[in-house]
Amino acid sequence: MTVSDAQRGLADILEELFGLLPERTAPTAHLRHDLGLDSLHLIELFMEIEVRFGIEISDAAIESVQTVAGLSCVIEHLVTQKRNAA
C-alpha cells in the first residue's frame, strides 16, 4: 500500500461517513479546522479506518494526527507493518 492508496481510501471513508467530497479532503486539509470534524466524528472515523484497513491505531497516533496527509501516512505505515509481520 502506498500513501496515495491510503489517501484514496481515507477520502472514500470521509465521503461515506460525513458527506465530504474528495475535493475538500486535500492532503493538507486539517481534520478539525478545515473538515469540521469534532471529537465524536474523529472517534467514528478512526473506528471505521481500523475496520476497513484491519489495523489498530494507537492513542498516541490519534492524538498527533492533524491532517489528511498525516492520517494517510499513519494508515500506510500500519498496513505495511501488518503485512510485513504476516
Backbone as XML, in Angstrom:
<?xml version="1.0"?>
<chain id="A" units="angstrom">
  <residue number="1" name="MET">
    <atom name="N" x="0.846" y="-1.178" z="0.000"/>
    <atom name="CA" x="0.000" y="0.000" z="0.000"/>
    <atom name="C" x="0.887" y="1.235" z="0.000"/>
  </residue>
  <residue number="2" name="THR">
    <atom name="N" x="0.497" y="2.217" z="-0.785"/>
    <atom name="CA" x="1.207" y="3.494" z="-0.818"/>
    <atom name="C" x="0.399" y="4.534" z="-0.046"/>
  </residue>
  <residue number="3" name="VAL">
    <atom name="N" x="1.028" y="5.664" z="0.217"/>
    <atom name="CA" x="0.324" y="6.766" z="0.871"/>
    <atom name="C" x="-0.842" y="7.216" z="-0.008"/>
  </residue>
  <residue number="4" name="SER">
    <atom name="N" x="-0.657" y="7.216" z="-1.329"/>
    <atom name="CA" x="-1.743" y="7.592" z="-2.246"/>
    <atom name="C" x="-2.930" y="6.645" z="-2.113"/>
  </residue>
  <residue number="5" name="ASP">
    <atom name="N" x="-2.653" y="5.344" z="-1.981"/>
    <atom name="CA" x="-3.732" y="4.368" z="-1.767"/>
    <atom name="C" x="-4.473" y="4.676" z="-0.466"/>
  </residue>
  <residue number="6" name="ALA">
    <atom name="N" x="-3.714" y="4.980" z="0.563"/>
    <atom name="CA" x="-4.314" y="5.303" z="1.860"/>
    <atom name="C" x="-5.153" y="6.570" z="1.759"/>
  </residue>
  <residue number="7" name="GLN">
    <atom name="N" x="-4.657" y="7.579" z="1.021"/>
    <atom name="CA" x="-5.414" y="8.823" z="0.854"/>
    <atom name="C" x="-6.724" y="8.579" z="0.125"/>
  </residue>
  <residue number="8" name="ARG">
    <atom name="N" x="-6.695" y="7.737" z="-0.902"/>
    <atom name="CA" x="-7.932" y="7.426" z="-1.631"/>
    <atom name="C" x="-8.920" y="6.701" z="-0.728"/>
  </residue>
  <residue number="9" name="GLY">
    <atom name="N" x="-8.433" y="5.728" z="0.026"/>
    <atom name="CA" x="-9.301" y="5.005" z="0.952"/>
    <atom name="C" x="-9.874" y="5.913" z="2.022"/>
  </residue>
  <residue number="10" name="LEU">
    <atom name="N" x="-9.045" y="6.814" z="2.528"/>
    <atom name="CA" x="-9.488" y="7.768" z="3.537"/>
    <atom name="C" x="-10.525" y="8.722" z="2.956"/>
  </residue>
  <residue number="11" name="ALA">
    <atom name="N" x="-10.299" y="9.193" z="1.734"/>
    <atom name="CA" x="-11.272" y="10.079" z="1.077"/>
    <atom name="C" x="-12.618" y="9.378" z="0.921"/>
  </residue>
  <residue number="12" name="ASP">
    <atom name="N" x="-12.587" y="8.099" z="0.576"/>
    <atom name="CA" x="-13.831" y="7.320" z="0.457"/>
    <atom name="C" x="-14.565" y="7.255" z="1.794"/>
  </residue>
  <residue number="13" name="ILE">
    <atom name="N" x="-13.822" y="7.003" z="2.854"/>
    <atom name="CA" x="-14.432" y="6.915" z="4.187"/>
    <atom name="C" x="-15.024" y="8.263" z="4.594"/>
  </residue>
  <residue number="14" name="LEU">
    <atom name="N" x="-14.283" y="9.337" z="4.365"/>
    <atom name="CA" x="-14.767" y="10.671" z="4.729"/>
    <atom name="C" x="-16.036" y="11.033" z="3.965"/>
  </residue>
  <residue number="15" name="GLU">
    <atom name="N" x="-16.108" y="10.612" z="2.712"/>
    <atom name="CA" x="-17.315" y="10.880" z="1.928"/>
    <atom name="C" x="-18.485" y="10.034" z="2.436"/>
  </residue>
  <residue number="16" name="GLU">
    <atom name="N" x="-18.233" y="8.759" z="2.698"/>
    <atom name="CA" x="-19.300" y="7.860" z="3.160"/>
    <atom name="C" x="-19.843" y="8.259" z="4.534"/>
  </residue>
  <residue number="17" name="LEU">
    <atom name="N" x="-18.955" y="8.575" z="5.464"/>
    <atom name="CA" x="-19.390" y="8.876" z="6.827"/>
    <atom name="C" x="-19.948" y="10.280" z="6.993"/>
  </residue>
  <residue number="18" name="PHE">
    <atom name="N" x="-19.308" y="11.256" z="6.331"/>
    <atom name="CA" x="-19.624" y="12.652" z="6.614"/>
    <atom name="C" x="-20.055" y="13.462" z="5.392"/>
  </residue>
  <residue number="19" name="GLY">
    <atom name="N" x="-20.140" y="12.813" z="4.235"/>
    <atom name="CA" x="-20.554" y="13.514" z="3.023"/>
    <atom name="C" x="-19.536" y="14.513" z="2.508"/>
  </residue>
  <residue number="20" name="LEU">
    <atom name="N" x="-18.274" y="14.344" z="2.890"/>
    <atom name="CA" x="-17.223" y="15.262" z="2.446"/>
    <atom name="C" x="-16.740" y="14.842" z="1.065"/>
  </residue>
  <residue number="21" name="LEU">
    <atom name="N" x="-16.883" y="15.723" z="0.106"/>
    <atom name="CA" x="-16.455" y="15.423" z="-1.253"/>
    <atom name="C" x="-14.933" y="15.387" z="-1.328"/>
  </residue>
  <residue number="22" name="PRO">
    <atom name="N" x="-14.384" y="14.556" z="-2.233"/>
    <atom name="CA" x="-12.925" y="14.410" z="-2.333"/>
    <atom name="C" x="-12.168" y="15.728" z="-2.518"/>
  </residue>
  <residue number="23" name="GLU">
    <atom name="N" x="-12.752" y="16.699" z="-3.208"/>
    <atom name="CA" x="-12.037" y="17.971" z="-3.394"/>
    <atom name="C" x="-11.857" y="18.729" z="-2.077"/>
  </residue>
  <residue number="24" name="ARG">
    <atom name="N" x="-12.639" y="18.410" z="-1.059"/>
    <atom name="CA" x="-12.474" y="19.039" z="0.257"/>
    <atom name="C" x="-11.440" y="18.322" z="1.106"/>
  </residue>
  <residue number="25" name="THR">
    <atom name="N" x="-11.087" y="17.097" z="0.722"/>
    <atom name="CA" x="-10.197" y="16.293" z="1.559"/>
    <atom name="C" x="-8.778" y="16.246" z="0.992"/>
  </residue>
  <residue number="26" name="ALA">
    <atom name="N" x="-8.275" y="17.407" z="0.614"/>
    <atom name="CA" x="-6.902" y="17.521" z="0.116"/>
    <atom name="C" x="-5.931" y="17.076" z="1.214"/>
  </residue>
  <residue number="27" name="PRO">
    <atom name="N" x="-4.739" y="16.624" z="0.832"/>
    <atom name="CA" x="-3.768" y="16.162" z="1.832"/>
    <atom name="C" x="-3.483" y="17.174" z="2.942"/>
  </residue>
  <residue number="28" name="THR">
    <atom name="N" x="-3.520" y="18.458" z="2.612"/>
    <atom name="CA" x="-3.209" y="19.481" z="3.613"/>
    <atom name="C" x="-4.403" y="19.850" z="4.488"/>
  </residue>
  <residue number="29" name="ALA">
    <atom name="N" x="-5.575" y="19.298" z="4.206"/>
    <atom name="CA" x="-6.775" y="19.638" z="4.973"/>
    <atom name="C" x="-6.630" y="19.191" z="6.426"/>
  </residue>
  <residue number="30" name="HIS">
    <atom name="N" x="-6.886" y="20.118" z="7.325"/>
    <atom name="CA" x="-6.857" y="19.839" z="8.760"/>
    <atom name="C" x="-8.173" y="19.161" z="9.129"/>
  </residue>
  <residue number="31" name="LEU">
    <atom name="N" x="-8.086" y="18.065" z="9.861"/>
    <atom name="CA" x="-9.278" y="17.270" z="10.170"/>
    <atom name="C" x="-10.327" y="18.062" z="10.943"/>
  </residue>
  <residue number="32" name="ARG">
    <atom name="N" x="-9.895" y="18.857" z="11.889"/>
    <atom name="CA" x="-10.852" y="19.637" z="12.690"/>
    <atom name="C" x="-11.194" y="20.969" z="12.039"/>
  </residue>
  <residue number="33" name="HIS">
    <atom name="N" x="-10.181" y="21.749" z="11.719"/>
    <atom name="CA" x="-10.411" y="23.117" z="11.256"/>
    <atom name="C" x="-10.985" y="23.182" z="9.849"/>
  </residue>
  <residue number="34" name="ASP">
    <atom name="N" x="-10.419" y="22.442" z="8.920"/>
    <atom name="CA" x="-10.867" y="22.512" z="7.525"/>
    <atom name="C" x="-12.067" y="21.614" z="7.240"/>
  </residue>
  <residue number="35" name="LEU">
    <atom name="N" x="-12.081" y="20.433" z="7.850"/>
    <atom name="CA" x="-13.158" y="19.479" z="7.571"/>
    <atom name="C" x="-14.282" y="19.548" z="8.596"/>
  </residue>
  <residue number="36" name="GLY">
    <atom name="N" x="-14.051" y="20.255" z="9.691"/>
    <atom name="CA" x="-15.098" y="20.453" z="10.688"/>
    <atom name="C" x="-15.433" y="19.228" z="11.521"/>
  </residue>
  <residue number="37" name="LEU">
    <atom name="N" x="-14.484" y="18.312" z="11.651"/>
    <atom name="CA" x="-14.737" y="17.102" z="12.431"/>
    <atom name="C" x="-14.524" y="17.386" z="13.914"/>
  </residue>
  <residue number="38" name="ASP">
    <atom name="N" x="-15.501" y="17.016" z="14.725"/>
    <atom name="CA" x="-15.344" y="17.165" z="16.168"/>
    <atom name="C" x="-14.841" y="15.849" z="16.759"/>
  </residue>
  <residue number="39" name="SER">
    <atom name="N" x="-14.717" y="15.801" z="18.072"/>
    <atom name="CA" x="-14.128" y="14.616" z="18.698"/>
    <atom name="C" x="-14.953" y="13.353" z="18.445"/>
  </residue>
  <residue number="40" name="LEU">
    <atom name="N" x="-16.264" y="13.453" z="18.418"/>
    <atom name="CA" x="-17.089" y="12.275" z="18.132"/>
    <atom name="C" x="-16.927" y="11.816" z="16.695"/>
  </residue>
  <residue number="41" name="HIS">
    <atom name="N" x="-16.836" y="12.771" z="15.773"/>
    <atom name="CA" x="-16.580" y="12.423" z="14.370"/>
    <atom name="C" x="-15.248" y="11.695" z="14.244"/>
  </residue>
  <residue number="42" name="LEU">
    <atom name="N" x="-14.240" y="12.192" z="14.948"/>
    <atom name="CA" x="-12.916" y="11.579" z="14.853"/>
    <atom name="C" x="-12.914" y="10.158" z="15.404"/>
  </residue>
  <residue number="43" name="ILE">
    <atom name="N" x="-13.646" y="9.931" z="16.481"/>
    <atom name="CA" x="-13.747" y="8.566" z="17.015"/>
    <atom name="C" x="-14.388" y="7.655" z="15.975"/>
  </residue>
  <residue number="44" name="GLU">
    <atom name="N" x="-15.472" y="8.123" z="15.378"/>
    <atom name="CA" x="-16.152" y="7.342" z="14.337"/>
    <atom name="C" x="-15.218" y="7.082" z="13.153"/>
  </residue>
  <residue number="45" name="LEU">
    <atom name="N" x="-14.469" y="8.109" z="12.760"/>
    <atom name="CA" x="-13.531" y="7.984" z="11.645"/>
    <atom name="C" x="-12.453" y="6.946" z="11.948"/>
  </residue>
  <residue number="46" name="PHE">
    <atom name="N" x="-11.819" y="7.049" z="13.108"/>
    <atom name="CA" x="-10.742" y="6.113" z="13.446"/>
    <atom name="C" x="-11.261" y="4.684" z="13.582"/>
  </residue>
  <residue number="47" name="MET">
    <atom name="N" x="-12.461" y="4.526" z="14.118"/>
    <atom name="CA" x="-13.033" y="3.181" z="14.222"/>
    <atom name="C" x="-13.268" y="2.584" z="12.839"/>
  </residue>
  <residue number="48" name="GLU">
    <atom name="N" x="-13.780" y="3.387" z="11.918"/>
    <atom name="CA" x="-14.026" y="2.892" z="10.559"/>
    <atom name="C" x="-12.713" y="2.574" z="9.849"/>
  </residue>
  <residue number="49" name="ILE">
    <atom name="N" x="-11.701" y="3.398" z="10.048"/>
    <atom name="CA" x="-10.387" y="3.138" z="9.450"/>
    <atom name="C" x="-9.847" y="1.801" z="9.957"/>
  </residue>
  <residue number="50" name="GLU">
    <atom name="N" x="-9.945" y="1.572" z="11.265"/>
    <atom name="CA" x="-9.438" y="0.322" z="11.831"/>
    <atom name="C" x="-10.150" y="-0.887" z="11.238"/>
  </residue>
  <residue number="51" name="VAL">
    <atom name="N" x="-11.459" y="-0.787" z="11.078"/>
    <atom name="CA" x="-12.225" y="-1.893" z="10.493"/>
    <atom name="C" x="-11.877" y="-2.067" z="9.024"/>
  </residue>
  <residue number="52" name="ARG">
    <atom name="N" x="-11.903" y="-0.986" z="8.291"/>
    <atom name="CA" x="-11.712" y="-1.052" z="6.836"/>
    <atom name="C" x="-10.324" y="-1.547" z="6.464"/>
  </residue>
  <residue number="53" name="PHE">
    <atom name="N" x="-9.299" y="-1.076" z="7.170"/>
    <atom name="CA" x="-7.924" y="-1.432" z="6.826"/>
    <atom name="C" x="-7.378" y="-2.592" z="7.664"/>
  </residue>
  <residue number="54" name="GLY">
    <atom name="N" x="-8.133" y="-3.031" z="8.671"/>
    <atom name="CA" x="-7.682" y="-4.141" z="9.506"/>
    <atom name="C" x="-6.472" y="-3.798" z="10.354"/>
  </residue>
  <residue number="55" name="ILE">
    <atom name="N" x="-6.448" y="-2.574" z="10.879"/>
    <atom name="CA" x="-5.313" y="-2.111" z="11.677"/>
    <atom name="C" x="-5.815" y="-1.595" z="13.021"/>
  </residue>
  <residue number="56" name="GLU">
    <atom name="N" x="-4.872" y="-1.354" z="13.925"/>
    <atom name="CA" x="-5.199" y="-0.729" z="15.202"/>
    <atom name="C" x="-4.342" y="0.521" z="15.342"/>
  </residue>
  <residue number="57" name="ILE">
    <atom name="N" x="-5.004" y="1.651" z="15.509"/>
    <atom name="CA" x="-4.302" y="2.928" z="15.615"/>
    <atom name="C" x="-4.132" y="3.254" z="17.094"/>
  </residue>
  <residue number="58" name="SER">
    <atom name="N" x="-2.897" y="3.521" z="17.502"/>
    <atom name="CA" x="-2.614" y="3.815" z="18.908"/>
    <atom name="C" x="-3.203" y="5.166" z="19.312"/>
  </residue>
  <residue number="59" name="ASP">
    <atom name="N" x="-3.432" y="5.320" z="20.606"/>
    <atom name="CA" x="-3.929" y="6.594" z="21.118"/>
    <atom name="C" x="-2.954" y="7.727" z="20.810"/>
  </residue>
  <residue number="60" name="ALA">
    <atom name="N" x="-1.658" y="7.438" z="20.887"/>
    <atom name="CA" x="-0.647" y="8.460" z="20.600"/>
    <atom name="C" x="-0.751" y="8.932" z="19.154"/>
  </residue>
  <residue number="61" name="ALA">
    <atom name="N" x="-0.957" y="8.006" z="18.234"/>
    <atom name="CA" x="-1.100" y="8.378" z="16.821"/>
    <atom name="C" x="-2.366" y="9.188" z="16.616"/>
  </residue>
  <residue number="62" name="ILE">
    <atom name="N" x="-3.434" y="8.785" z="17.277"/>
    <atom name="CA" x="-4.704" y="9.508" z="17.153"/>
    <atom name="C" x="-4.541" y="10.947" z="17.618"/>
  </residue>
  <residue number="63" name="GLU">
    <atom name="N" x="-3.853" y="11.140" z="18.722"/>
    <atom name="CA" x="-3.670" y="12.482" z="19.273"/>
    <atom name="C" x="-2.741" y="13.345" z="18.429"/>
  </residue>
  <residue number="64" name="SER">
    <atom name="N" x="-1.803" y="12.732" z="17.720"/>
    <atom name="CA" x="-0.815" y="13.515" z="16.973"/>
    <atom name="C" x="-1.251" y="13.865" z="15.554"/>
  </residue>
  <residue number="65" name="VAL">
    <atom name="N" x="-2.166" y="13.111" z="14.985"/>
    <atom name="CA" x="-2.573" y="13.327" z="13.593"/>
    <atom name="C" x="-3.500" y="14.531" z="13.500"/>
  </residue>
  <residue number="66" name="GLN">
    <atom name="N" x="-3.179" y="15.438" z="12.551"/>
    <atom name="CA" x="-4.000" y="16.633" z="12.385"/>
    <atom name="C" x="-4.518" y="16.818" z="10.970"/>
  </residue>
  <residue number="67" name="THR">
    <atom name="N" x="-3.842" y="16.234" z="9.980"/>
    <atom name="CA" x="-4.222" y="16.458" z="8.582"/>
    <atom name="C" x="-4.544" y="15.145" z="7.878"/>
  </residue>
  <residue number="68" name="VAL">
    <atom name="N" x="-5.165" y="15.272" z="6.722"/>
    <atom name="CA" x="-5.453" y="14.107" z="5.885"/>
    <atom name="C" x="-4.146" y="13.401" z="5.526"/>
  </residue>
  <residue number="69" name="ALA">
    <atom name="N" x="-3.119" y="14.163" z="5.166"/>
    <atom name="CA" x="-1.827" y="13.570" z="4.801"/>
    <atom name="C" x="-1.216" y="12.821" z="5.979"/>
  </residue>
  <residue number="70" name="GLY">
    <atom name="N" x="-1.271" y="13.411" z="7.161"/>
    <atom name="CA" x="-0.722" y="12.756" z="8.342"/>
    <atom name="C" x="-1.430" y="11.452" z="8.650"/>
  </residue>
  <residue number="71" name="LEU">
    <atom name="N" x="-2.747" y="11.463" z="8.536"/>
    <atom name="CA" x="-3.517" y="10.251" z="8.792"/>
    <atom name="C" x="-3.256" y="9.206" z="7.717"/>
  </residue>
  <residue number="72" name="SER">
    <atom name="N" x="-3.105" y="9.640" z="6.483"/>
    <atom name="CA" x="-2.798" y="8.710" z="5.389"/>
    <atom name="C" x="-1.456" y="8.029" z="5.617"/>
  </residue>
  <residue number="73" name="CYS">
    <atom name="N" x="-0.482" y="8.777" z="6.107"/>
    <atom name="CA" x="0.838" y="8.195" z="6.399"/>
    <atom name="C" x="0.752" y="7.163" z="7.518"/>
  </residue>
  <residue number="74" name="VAL">
    <atom name="N" x="-0.043" y="7.456" z="8.539"/>
    <atom name="CA" x="-0.230" y="6.502" z="9.637"/>
    <atom name="C" x="-0.869" y="5.225" z="9.109"/>
  </residue>
  <residue number="75" name="ILE">
    <atom name="N" x="-1.904" y="5.363" z="8.288"/>
    <atom name="CA" x="-2.579" y="4.196" z="7.714"/>
    <atom name="C" x="-1.596" y="3.369" z="6.899"/>
  </residue>
  <residue number="76" name="GLU">
    <atom name="N" x="-0.860" y="4.024" z="6.011"/>
    <atom name="CA" x="0.104" y="3.320" z="5.151"/>
    <atom name="C" x="1.134" y="2.585" z="5.992"/>
  </residue>
  <residue number="77" name="HIS">
    <atom name="N" x="1.663" y="3.244" z="7.007"/>
    <atom name="CA" x="2.680" y="2.639" z="7.872"/>
    <atom name="C" x="2.136" y="1.400" z="8.582"/>
  </residue>
  <residue number="78" name="LEU">
    <atom name="N" x="0.941" y="1.520" z="9.159"/>
    <atom name="CA" x="0.373" y="0.400" z="9.911"/>
    <atom name="C" x="-0.015" y="-0.768" z="9.011"/>
  </residue>
  <residue number="79" name="VAL">
    <atom name="N" x="-0.544" y="-0.475" z="7.830"/>
    <atom name="CA" x="-0.890" y="-1.551" z="6.892"/>
    <atom name="C" x="0.374" y="-2.270" z="6.436"/>
  </residue>
  <residue number="80" name="THR">
    <atom name="N" x="1.424" y="-1.512" z="6.114"/>
    <atom name="CA" x="2.691" y="-2.106" z="5.686"/>
    <atom name="C" x="3.305" y="-2.930" z="6.813"/>
  </residue>
  <residue number="81" name="GLN">
    <atom name="N" x="3.275" y="-2.395" z="8.013"/>
    <atom name="CA" x="3.811" y="-3.103" z="9.180"/>
    <atom name="C" x="3.061" y="-4.420" z="9.399"/>
  </residue>
  <residue number="82" name="LYS">
    <atom name="N" x="1.752" y="-4.388" z="9.286"/>
    <atom name="CA" x="0.943" y="-5.600" z="9.453"/>
    <atom name="C" x="1.257" y="-6.616" z="8.365"/>
  </residue>
  <residue number="83" name="ARG">
    <atom name="N" x="1.380" y="-6.143" z="7.137"/>
    <atom name="CA" x="1.679" y="-7.031" z="6.009"/>
    <atom name="C" x="3.046" y="-7.684" z="6.183"/>
  </residue>
  <residue number="84" name="ASN">
    <atom name="N" x="4.038" y="-6.925" z="6.625"/>
    <atom name="CA" x="5.389" y="-7.461" z="6.807"/>
    <atom name="C" x="5.470" y="-8.445" z="7.969"/>
  </residue>
  <residue number="85" name="ALA">
    <atom name="N" x="4.585" y="-8.289" z="8.953"/>
    <atom name="CA" x="4.579" y="-9.188" z="10.106"/>
    <atom name="C" x="3.915" y="-10.523" z="9.788"/>
  </residue>
  <residue number="86" name="ALA">
    <atom name="N" x="3.117" y="-10.538" z="8.732"/>
    <atom name="CA" x="2.378" y="-11.770" z="8.388"/>
    <atom name="C" x="3.251" y="-12.795" z="7.708"/>
  </residue>
</chain>
